[in-house]
């Protein structure tokens, strides 16, 4: 079950990152904003679920804490700013590291 949660959430995070990049580069406009936000909340839920399943399965759960903290901090940056996309890239990198570390 844990690996399924990781796989689904990694797919959601990939789609979220690509959609965010398309918004940042101006390829898409307002029509892509609501799916971007919906994916953001699904990635938060998947990350939380991954951490909980790791905890319940006796695996390392603590690598998910910084990822979750940074995801929750995304709202404090202005959309389209350098800080926003840099934080998004950092979240993606840490997410990949946490998934690798806890696999």
Secondary structure, 3 states (H helix, E strand, C coil): CHHHHHHHHHHHHHHHHHHHHHHHCCCCCHHHHHHHHHHHHHHHHHHHHHHHHHHHCCCCCCHHHHHHHHHHHHHHCCCCCHHHHHHHHHHHHHHHHHHHHHC
